[in-house]
Amino acid sequence: MDYDSRYCINDFLAFLGIAMHRIYAILCSVVLLLNTWQVLGQSNTNNTLGFSFHSLGGYHYASNPIAKTGQSLNGFTYGFSASVYQYGLKNKLFTDTYGGPKIGLTAKIFQLNNADTFGLSIGFIPSYDLPIITSEKVILAARIGYGLNLNTRQYHQQQNFDNRAISSAVNFGFDIGASAHFTLNKYLEAEFFTGLYHVSNGSLKMPNGGINIIYGSAGISYFPHGMGSTKERKPNYTLTQKKWNYSFQIAAGYRELGYFDYLTQFWVASIGQQYAFSFNKLYSLGIGLDGFYDASQALLYESTLRVRDIKEHQKYHLALGLHQRFTIGKIFLPLGIYHYVAPMKHIKEPVYIRFGLGYQFHPKFFCGLFFKGTINQKQQLQSDFMEWTLGMTL
């Protein structure tokens, strides 16, 4: 095969990879949104559907300063959200374990600071409020949300160079924090929330510094037919028998690395395994071992290199870390922190985290969309890629 033919094939694979992953990312987000809407639709049978409106305020941590002056682009942001909610599911097994978590679909709109640069951030986020402390009038909960985010302003080398945080209109949104719910009467509930909202495209397109907002919100929920008694059900996460479990998965991803005129695209693959102890039905903790086929580490801080310049043996890595898993029915969220252990010669950023959303579609099999992010030399979380995962639990 001649030199030009090889480049044509590489260009075609790059185009195919970007197209497939963008389409898949959008489809996964839409399926997640439709699934949440279907779950909420169950409430029509027992009239527990509710609606809420919140005002939002927070602080946006920009990933880069202004290019010409070095001035920080950090600043205050504000907005509002509107949600449709229900308490719990019409499923006895789920209710016996998780009580009545508040399940919702939220449209979240932030007017970012430096609006000409960053514009609006519009999220469509399915979320769970898992009850931690419950009483007749007060519920304190942990919130987890994961969905689709649209951004009205993106990076452009000539017209919007300072927005090196977002380069695509369609992105992923991840919401995590704590919430408090105060019952005012049968139909009304006051809500307060504080948390972190992260937006990224998973390095499908660069630059991808990401948007990070620490924010709080206050609002009110209205349930036209009343909240029902499910909201007062306390969770019971106790296992009859605590046990160890083993899981194994394979994953693939596609990423773009570099900036401006020095961009390279390539596929990555990984094999992971975890050995964890289930403390209860909600939480397990253990160790994980990851193996990667990934050129990223050899390319970091080498702006003129392309993936074709990297030797094959430089793409293989092993990492060891702390693995956690939070299970909510058939949905689960991994949260791990790992450190590369071999070979260390080409490792420039050794620590990474993994989180995301998984679905246990069979007692032994699961799939997932997981985010892998490296702690860079500035001690900032930097997106590596999204992992499209298939695995088995034993």
C-alpha positions as CSV (number, residue, x, y, z in Angstrom):
1,M,0.0,0.0,0.0
2,D,1.5,3.3,-1.0
3,Y,1.8,6.4,1.3
4,D,-1.1,8.4,-0.2
5,S,-3.4,5.4,0.0
6,R,-2.6,4.9,3.7
7,Y,-3.5,8.6,4.3
8,C,-6.8,8.3,2.4
9,I,-7.8,5.2,4.6
10,N,-6.8,7.1,7.8
11,D,-8.8,10.1,6.8
12,F,-11.8,7.9,6.0
13,L,-11.6,6.1,9.3
14,A,-11.3,9.4,11.1
15,F,-14.5,10.7,9.3
16,L,-16.3,7.4,10.0
17,G,-15.3,7.4,13.7
18,I,-16.4,11.0,14.3
19,A,-19.7,10.4,12.4
20,M,-20.5,7.2,14.2
21,H,-19.8,8.5,17.6
22,R,-21.7,11.7,17.2
23,I,-24.7,9.8,15.9
24,Y,-24.4,7.3,18.7
25,A,-23.9,10.0,21.3
26,I,-27.1,11.7,20.2
27,L,-29.0,8.4,20.0
28,C,-27.9,7.4,23.5
29,S,-29.0,10.7,24.9
30,V,-32.3,10.6,23.2
31,V,-33.0,7.0,24.3
32,L,-32.1,8.0,27.9
33,L,-34.5,11.0,27.7
34,L,-37.3,8.8,26.2
35,N,-36.8,6.1,28.8
36,T,-37.1,8.6,31.6
37,W,-40.2,10.1,30.0
38,Q,-41.7,6.5,29.8
39,V,-40.9,5.9,33.5
40,L,-42.6,9.2,34.3
41,G,-45.5,8.1,32.3
42,Q,-46.2,5.3,34.8
43,S,-47.3,8.0,37.2
44,N,-50.4,8.7,35.1
45,T,-51.9,5.5,36.5
46,N,-51.7,6.8,40.1
47,N,-51.8,10.6,39.4
48,T,-48.5,11.5,41.1
49,L,-47.0,13.6,38.3
50,G,-45.6,16.9,39.5
51,F,-44.0,20.0,38.0
52,S,-41.3,22.4,39.4
53,F,-39.6,25.7,38.6
54,H,-36.2,26.8,39.9
55,S,-34.1,29.8,39.8
56,L,-30.4,29.0,39.3
57,G,-27.2,30.9,40.3
58,G,-23.6,29.8,40.4
59,Y,-20.0,30.3,39.3
60,H,-18.6,29.2,36.0
61,Y,-15.0,28.0,36.0
62,A,-13.6,28.6,32.5
63,S,-11.0,26.2,31.1
64,N,-8.8,29.0,29.6
65,P,-8.1,32.7,29.9
66,I,-8.5,35.4,27.2
67,A,-5.8,34.7,24.6
68,K,-4.5,38.3,24.2
69,T,-4.6,39.6,27.8
70,G,-4.5,36.4,29.9
71,Q,-7.5,37.7,31.8
72,S,-9.6,35.0,33.5
73,L,-13.0,34.1,32.0
74,N,-14.3,32.8,35.2
75,G,-17.5,34.5,36.4
76,F,-21.0,34.3,37.8
77,T,-23.8,32.6,35.9
78,Y,-27.6,32.5,36.4
79,G,-30.6,30.8,34.8
80,F,-33.7,28.7,35.5
81,S,-34.9,25.2,35.2
82,A,-38.3,23.5,34.7
83,S,-38.9,19.9,35.5
84,V,-41.5,17.1,35.5
85,Y,-41.2,14.7,38.5
86,Q,-42.7,11.8,40.3
87,Y,-41.9,10.1,43.6
88,G,-40.9,6.5,43.2
89,L,-42.0,3.8,40.7
90,K,-45.0,1.6,40.6
91,N,-42.8,-1.4,41.3
92,K,-42.9,-3.1,44.7
93,L,-39.4,-4.6,44.5
94,F,-37.9,-1.2,43.6
95,T,-39.9,0.6,46.3
96,D,-38.9,-1.9,49.0
97,T,-35.3,-1.3,48.3
98,Y,-35.0,2.4,47.2
99,G,-38.1,3.9,48.9
100,G,-39.5,6.8,46.9
101,P,-36.7,8.5,45.1
102,K,-37.7,11.6,43.2
103,I,-37.3,10.8,39.5
104,G,-37.4,13.7,37.0
105,L,-36.6,15.2,33.7
106,T,-35.2,18.7,33.8
107,A,-34.7,21.4,31.2
108,K,-31.8,23.5,32.7
109,I,-30.8,26.8,31.1
110,F,-27.7,28.8,32.2
111,Q,-26.8,32.2,30.8
112,L,-23.0,31.8,31.0
113,N,-20.6,34.6,31.9
114,N,-19.1,36.5,29.0
115,A,-22.3,35.6,27.0
116,D,-20.7,36.7,23.6
117,T,-18.1,34.0,24.2
118,F,-20.0,31.2,25.8
119,G,-23.7,31.9,25.1
120,L,-26.4,29.7,26.6
121,S,-26.0,26.2,28.1
122,I,-29.2,24.2,27.8
123,G,-29.4,20.8,29.4
124,F,-32.1,18.1,29.2
125,I,-31.2,16.0,32.2
126,P,-32.9,12.8,33.6
127,S,-32.2,12.7,37.3
128,Y,-32.6,10.7,40.5
129,D,-32.9,12.2,44.0
130,L,-31.9,9.3,46.2
131,P,-33.3,9.7,49.8
132,I,-30.7,9.7,52.5
133,I,-32.8,11.1,55.4
134,T,-36.6,11.0,55.2
135,S,-39.3,12.2,57.5
136,E,-42.9,13.3,57.0
137,K,-42.0,16.9,56.2
138,V,-38.3,16.8,55.1
139,I,-36.3,14.7,52.7
140,L,-32.5,15.1,52.3
141,A,-31.2,13.4,49.1
142,A,-28.2,12.9,46.8
143,R,-28.9,13.9,43.2
144,I,-27.4,12.3,40.1
145,G,-28.3,13.4,36.6
146,Y,-26.9,12.5,33.2
147,G,-28.2,13.6,29.8
148,L,-27.9,15.9,26.7
149,N,-26.7,19.5,26.6
150,L,-26.9,22.0,23.8
151,N,-24.6,25.0,23.6
152,T,-25.4,28.1,21.5
153,R,-21.9,29.4,21.2
154,Q,-18.9,27.2,20.2
155,Y,-15.2,27.6,19.5
156,H,-14.2,29.2,16.1
157,Q,-10.6,30.0,15.3
158,Q,-11.4,33.4,13.8
159,Q,-14.8,34.4,15.3
160,N,-14.7,33.0,18.8
161,F,-11.2,31.9,19.7
162,D,-11.6,32.5,23.5
163,N,-14.2,29.8,23.8
164,R,-11.8,26.9,24.0
165,A,-14.2,25.1,26.3
166,I,-16.9,23.9,23.8
167,S,-16.5,23.2,20.1
168,S,-19.7,21.3,19.3
169,A,-23.3,22.2,19.7
170,V,-24.4,18.8,21.1
171,N,-22.7,17.7,24.3
172,F,-23.1,15.5,27.4
173,G,-24.3,17.0,30.7
174,F,-23.5,15.5,34.1
175,D,-25.2,16.8,37.3
176,I,-24.3,15.7,40.8
177,G,-25.0,17.2,44.3
178,A,-27.4,17.3,47.2
179,S,-31.0,18.3,47.5
180,A,-33.5,19.2,50.3
181,H,-37.3,18.8,49.9
182,F,-39.7,20.5,52.3
183,T,-43.4,19.5,52.2
184,L,-45.6,22.6,52.5
185,N,-48.9,20.8,52.0
186,K,-50.3,17.9,50.0
187,Y,-49.7,19.6,46.7
188,L,-46.7,21.9,47.2
189,E,-43.1,21.3,48.0
190,A,-40.1,23.7,48.4
191,E,-36.8,22.5,47.0
192,F,-33.2,23.5,47.4
193,F,-30.2,22.1,45.6
194,T,-26.5,22.6,45.4
195,G,-24.1,20.8,43.1
196,L,-21.7,20.6,40.2
197,Y,-22.8,20.7,36.5
198,H,-20.2,19.5,34.0
199,V,-20.6,19.8,30.2
200,S,-18.2,18.0,27.7
201,N,-18.3,16.4,24.3
202,G,-16.0,13.5,25.4
203,S,-13.2,14.8,23.2
204,L,-15.0,13.8,20.1
205,K,-14.1,17.3,18.8
206,M,-11.3,19.6,20.1
207,P,-10.9,22.0,21.8
208,N,-12.9,20.5,24.7
209,G,-11.9,22.2,27.9
210,G,-15.4,21.7,29.2
211,I,-17.8,23.8,31.2
212,N,-17.9,23.4,35.0
213,I,-20.4,25.3,37.1
214,I,-20.8,25.2,40.9
215,Y,-24.3,26.3,41.5
216,G,-27.3,26.4,43.8
217,S,-31.0,26.6,43.1
218,A,-34.3,27.3,44.9
219,G,-37.7,26.5,43.7
220,I,-41.1,25.0,44.2
221,S,-42.9,21.8,43.0
222,Y,-46.6,21.4,42.4
223,F,-48.4,18.1,42.3
224,P,-51.9,18.6,40.9
225,H,-53.3,15.4,42.3
226,G,-51.1,15.3,45.4
227,M,-47.7,13.7,46.1
228,G,-49.0,10.4,47.3
229,S,-47.6,8.2,50.1
230,T,-44.6,6.7,48.1
231,K,-42.5,9.8,48.9
232,E,-42.5,8.9,52.6
233,R,-41.2,5.3,52.1
234,K,-37.8,4.9,53.6
235,P,-35.2,3.0,51.6
236,N,-33.9,-0.4,52.8
237,Y,-30.5,-0.9,51.2
238,T,-29.5,-3.8,53.6
239,L,-28.3,-7.0,52.0
240,T,-29.3,-10.3,53.5
241,Q,-25.8,-11.5,52.6
242,K,-22.9,-9.3,51.9
243,K,-20.8,-10.6,49.0
244,W,-17.8,-10.1,46.7
245,N,-18.4,-9.8,43.0
246,Y,-16.3,-9.8,39.9
247,S,-17.0,-7.8,36.7
248,F,-15.3,-7.7,33.3
249,Q,-15.8,-5.3,30.4
250,I,-14.5,-4.4,27.0
251,A,-14.8,-0.8,25.7
252,A,-14.0,1.3,22.6
253,G,-13.8,5.0,22.1
254,Y,-12.8,7.6,19.6
255,R,-11.1,10.9,20.3
256,E,-9.6,14.0,18.8
257,L,-6.4,15.3,20.4
258,G,-4.5,18.6,19.8
259,Y,-5.5,22.1,19.0
260,F,-6.0,24.5,16.0
261,D,-3.9,23.2,13.0
262,Y,-2.4,20.3,14.9
263,L,-5.2,17.8,15.3
264,T,-5.1,14.0,15.1
265,Q,-8.0,11.5,15.5
266,F,-7.8,7.9,16.5
267,W,-9.6,4.9,18.1
268,V,-8.9,3.6,21.6
269,A,-9.8,0.4,23.3
270,S,-9.7,-0.9,26.8
271,I,-10.3,-4.1,28.8
272,G,-11.2,-3.6,32.5
273,Q,-11.9,-5.9,35.4
274,Q,-13.1,-5.1,39.0
275,Y,-13.3,-7.1,42.2
276,A,-15.6,-5.4,44.7
277,F,-17.4,-6.0,47.9
278,S,-21.1,-5.1,48.1
279,F,-21.8,-3.3,51.4
280,N,-25.5,-3.0,50.6
281,K,-27.8,-2.9,47.6
282,L,-26.7,0.6,46.8
283,Y,-22.9,0.7,47.1
284,S,-19.9,-1.6,46.4
285,L,-16.2,-0.8,46.7
286,G,-13.1,-2.6,45.4
287,I,-10.1,-2.6,43.1
288,G,-10.0,-2.3,39.4
289,L,-7.4,-3.2,36.7
290,D,-7.5,-1.5,33.3
291,G,-5.6,-2.3,30.1
292,F,-5.5,0.3,27.3
293,Y,-4.7,0.5,23.6
294,D,-4.4,4.3,23.4
295,A,-1.9,6.7,21.9
296,S,-2.9,9.6,24.1
297,Q,-0.1,9.6,26.6
298,A,2.6,9.6,23.9
299,L,0.9,12.5,22.1
300,L,0.4,14.7,25.1
301,Y,2.4,18.0,25.0
302,E,3.8,17.0,21.6
303,S,1.8,19.4,19.4
304,T,3.4,18.4,16.1
305,L,3.0,14.7,16.4
306,R,0.2,12.6,14.9
307,V,-1.0,9.2,15.9
308,R,0.9,7.7,12.8
309,D,4.1,8.9,14.4
310,I,3.6,6.8,17.6
311,K,5.0,3.3,17.7
312,E,2.7,0.4,18.5
313,H,4.4,-0.5,21.8
314,Q,3.8,3.0,23.1
315,K,0.1,2.5,23.0
316,Y,-0.3,-0.3,25.5
317,H,-0.8,0.6,29.2
318,L,-2.0,-0.8,32.5
319,A,-3.6,1.0,35.4
320,L,-4.7,0.1,38.9
321,G,-7.3,1.9,41.0
322,L,-10.1,2.2,43.5
323,H,-13.5,1.2,42.0
324,Q,-16.9,2.2,43.3
325,R,-20.4,1.4,42.0
326,F,-23.7,2.9,43.0
327,T,-26.7,0.9,41.9
328,I,-30.3,2.2,41.4
329,G,-32.5,-0.6,40.1
330,K,-31.1,-1.6,36.7
331,I,-29.2,1.7,36.4
332,F,-25.7,2.0,37.9
333,L,-23.0,4.6,38.2
334,P,-19.3,3.7,38.4
335,L,-16.9,6.1,40.1
336,G,-13.3,5.2,40.2
337,I,-9.9,6.8,40.5
338,Y,-6.9,5.1,38.8
339,H,-3.1,5.4,38.4
340,Y,-1.1,4.1,35.4
341,V,1.4,1.5,36.7
342,A,3.1,0.1,33.5
343,P,4.9,1.0,31.5
344,M,5.7,4.4,33.0
345,K,8.2,5.6,30.4
346,H,5.6,7.4,28.2
347,I,3.1,8.3,30.9
348,K,2.8,12.1,31.3
349,E,-0.5,12.3,33.2
350,P,-0.7,9.2,35.5
351,V,-4.1,9.8,37.3
352,Y,-7.5,9.5,35.8
353,I,-11.1,9.0,36.9
354,R,-14.0,7.1,35.4
355,F,-17.7,7.8,35.8
356,G,-20.9,7.6,33.8
357,L,-24.1,5.7,33.4
358,G,-24.5,1.9,33.0
359,Y,-27.5,-0.3,32.4
360,Q,-27.7,-3.9,33.8
361,F,-30.0,-5.3,31.0
362,H,-29.5,-8.9,32.3
363,P,-28.5,-10.3,35.7
364,K,-25.1,-11.0,34.3
365,F,-24.6,-8.5,31.4
366,F,-24.4,-4.7,31.3
367,C,-23.7,-1.9,28.9
368,G,-22.6,1.6,29.6
369,L,-21.4,5.0,28.4
370,F,-18.5,6.0,30.7
371,F,-16.4,9.1,30.8
372,K,-12.6,8.8,31.2
373,G,-11.0,12.0,32.4
374,T,-7.3,12.7,33.3
375,I,-6.0,15.0,36.0
376,N,-3.7,17.2,33.9
377,Q,-0.5,19.0,35.0
378,K,-2.6,22.0,36.1
379,Q,-4.6,19.7,38.5
380,Q,-7.7,20.1,36.3
381,L,-10.0,17.4,35.1
382,Q,-9.6,17.0,31.4
383,S,-11.7,14.8,29.2
384,D,-10.0,11.9,27.4
385,F,-12.9,10.1,25.7
386,M,-16.2,8.4,26.1
387,E,-16.1,4.6,26.5
388,W,-18.9,2.6,24.8
389,T,-18.9,-0.5,27.1
390,L,-20.2,-4.1,27.2
391,G,-19.5,-6.2,30.2
392,M,-20.3,-9.2,32.4
393,T,-20.9,-9.5,36.2
394,L,-20.1,-12.7,38.0
